[in-house]
Amino acid sequence: MLSIKDIILIVVSIGILLASFRLWIQKDRKNMVYARLHIAGVIDISCIIILLVLNQPLLAVIYLVLCPFAAHAIANADYYDEIRKNENSNN
């Protein structure tokens, strides 16, 4: 018989697979980096749930704190890269 822990792991794993598939089939469009970051955020939350289910609360908290910093750094770099591209195309 499946325990609650097993059911949570299965549901979260299916969520990770669906989000990963969505990342894979997504075509490049305007502001695609932000959409990909959002999908990656769903995967991050799923991983945090898995860590909590596996009784690793310290790793889950560290992951919860560090992931937004990484996402912000990626979004910020993309934003300033787009500004630089627009400035160069206007000259």
Residue, then its C-alpha position, 0 to 999 in steps of 0.5 A: m500500500l502506498s503511504i502519503k509520503d509515496i503519493i506526494l513524491i509521485v504527484v510532485s515528480i509528475g509535476i516536475l516532468l510536466a514542467s520540464f516537458r513544457l520547458w523543452i517544447q516552448k518556442d523562443r518568443k519575446n520575454m521568453v527568459y521570464a516564462r522559462l524562469h517561471i516554469a523553473g520556479v514551479i520545478d524549484i517548489s516541487c524540489i523543495i516539497i520533495l526535500l521536505v518529504l524526505n525529511q531534509p528541512l535545512l536543505a529545503v530552506i537553503y534552496l528556498v532562500l537561494c533560488p530567488f537570488a539566482a532567478h533574479a540574477i538571470a532576469n537582471a542580466d537578460y534585462y540589461d542585455e536587451i537594453r544594450k542590444n537596443e542601444n547598439s541597434n539605434n546607433 
